[in-house]
Structure formats: structure tokens, C-alpha cells
């Protein structure tokens, strides 16, 4: 996605109160997209999407982004 498309997406999310989920297990969205939507003032929430109970709340990707 181009920066212009991400900016449009982030703007639409902000204007509509859309919350963007950041997935630990799926490592998505990308660090670039997370940074751009965060800079646009979009609310981000963590999601573990863990397959095993021991993985719930173990944030590695989320700490990096």
C-alpha cells in the first residue's frame, strides 16, 4: 500500500471511530501501517490470537511495533 492509501485508511478509521487490532500471532498489520495509523490518532488494541493458553498475553511483536 502506498503512503497515500494508508493515510486515507487511517483518516477514515479516525473519523469513524474504528479501532485497529494489532495481532501478536499474525504479526499484522505491519509495523509501518501501525506507525502511520497511530500517528493519525487511531486507537490501537492488542490481540494475542493465541493458539495455546500459555501464549496469551505474551507480547513480542506488539512491543516492537
C-alpha positions in Angstrom: 0.0 0.0 0.0 1.2 3.5 -0.8 1.6 6.1 2.0 -1.4 8.0 0.5 -3.6 4.9 0.7 -2.6 4.3 4.3 -3.2 7.9 5.1 -6.7 7.7 3.6 -7.4 4.5 5.6 -6.1 6.0 8.8 -8.2 9.1 8.3 -11.3 7.0 7.7 -10.6 5.0 10.8 -10.1 8.1 12.9 -13.2 9.8 11.5 -15.4 6.8 12.1 -14.0 5.8 15.5 -12.7 2.5 14.1 -10.4 0.6 16.4 -7.5 -1.2 14.7 -6.4 -4.5 16.2 -2.8 -5.4 16.2 -2.3 -9.2 16.2 0.6 -10.8 18.0 0.1 -14.2 16.4 -0.3 -13.0 12.9 2.2 -10.1 13.1 -0.3 -7.8 11.5 -0.8 -5.1 10.5 2.8 -4.2 9.5 5.0 -2.0 11.7 4.8 0.7 9.0 1.0 0.7 9.0 0.8 0.6 12.8 3.1 3.7 13.0 1.0 5.6 10.4 -2.4 4.9 12.0 -1.0 5.6 15.4 0.4 8.9 14.2 -3.1 9.7 12.7 -4.6 9.3 16.2 -6.3 6.0 15.6 -7.0 3.8 18.6 -5.0 0.6 18.6 -5.8 -2.5 20.6 -3.7 -5.7 21.2 -4.9 -9.1 20.2 -3.0 -12.3 21.1 -4.8 -14.7 18.8 -3.0 -17.3 20.8 -3.4 -21.0 19.9 -2.3 -22.1 23.4 -3.2 -20.7 26.8 0.5 -20.1 27.7 0.8 -17.7 24.8 -2.0 -15.4 25.9 -0.5 -12.0 26.9 3.0 -12.8 25.7 3.7 -9.7 23.7 6.8 -9.7 21.5 5.6 -8.3 18.1 3.4 -5.7 19.9 6.3 -4.4 21.9 8.4 -3.9 18.7 5.7 -2.0 16.8 
